[in-house]
Amino acid sequence: MVTNNAANAQNAQYNLLVGTGSAYTNIAPSATSGVPLISQGAASNPAYGTAVVAGGGTGVTSNTAYSVLCGGTTSTNPIQSVASVGSSGQVLTSNGAGALPTFQGIAVLQQVRTNKLTVQSITASIPNDDTKPQITEGTEVLSLSITPKSATSILQIQFIATGTITANAFATTTLFEAASTNAIQVSVLSSIQSDAWQTWSLMKYVTSGTTSTQTYSIRMGTSTGTLTINGYAGNRFYGGAAEAELIITEYAS
């Protein structure tokens, strides 16, 4: 023990000696290693404890293992842990300005699809100019209907096909909603040589806007020559393994 001659205060081993004006007092260390000494303000003795955000700390004594850390409910309130670490494949999703985010799955409400395994030859044209492709241009390849489960959901429409074109030409793929006159999406691929194999694809996101059945169709056309889907020069190739496919996926908004 160390004796202070002025105040006759004794300082126990490992204790912190703090002045009280006319004497000294002992502050015992925390039983937990690593706990900092925290100011309690100008009129109180410091104490070992948890550092608050204003002092460069977190304001908490523990966190959820592997959890994402977020700010407190104010700029100086304690750090918060997201309640759950979620499951593999889930994404961290905002729940608005006044709540912690949560891990959620990407909500797929439904998916419909159709395909074409047969050969289809197309000679109808779709002009390569600055006009919107029309429902009367090109030739229909696939059509698919979906009845949305929500009027605010998102529909992802995807099309892919492979084949050939007999001339140096533009192969144009268009998407139409119901019997609308104008295309709502266009994809163009240019052939640099005759009889070249190509893969044609198109994708479009739209808001469902209704829970009534909606029909989407794919039309294709060429600026010249013959376009053959699933084959070459009008003949099937790859034993029917080549297919054109149209998929509509409905996601929760």
C-alpha angles and dihedrals in degrees: 000000000000118000121213105216095203098053099013087232118159120221112210118217113282092005122129116240113219127185120239098187101265099023144013132257132200124239112197117222122251115266088228117077115236098027108137130228107252128203114239093195135275096300101047138061117258117253137199111255148105117326113237124224092258088059095049095266135110100245092230134092098212143016134207109266112260090358124143113250121225135183121271127260088271132022092267102033120109122285114263131217121222104250098238136025089219128216130293111285096020120125130223106253130193117241094191136278096299101050141058117259119250136206110254138171120247099259111232107187096186145327130214128185144177134186145192121223097171127088117262124189119202127192098158112114135230110199116246096221143096097287126101111256111254131224088243093059127085124000130288114251104174139357128195136181130207132183106212117225091212134031090219099047127114121245118207112200117195131180131180133171139156133212145108141281123212099217143037093274149128116266108204125197118194136185124214131188113222108311096330114152098224128058115247095204136020134193123185130192123187120215113219094195140021119272092014119161115238140180113219121201139169135179133186136175119209135169110248093226092185145035091228120106114278125196125206126188137192120219125184133193142168133224090226139345128026126309115206120198116207092003153040127270092344095313129109118252133191096028096275095308090114110084140171112228136193118192130182118192122188116211128189110251 
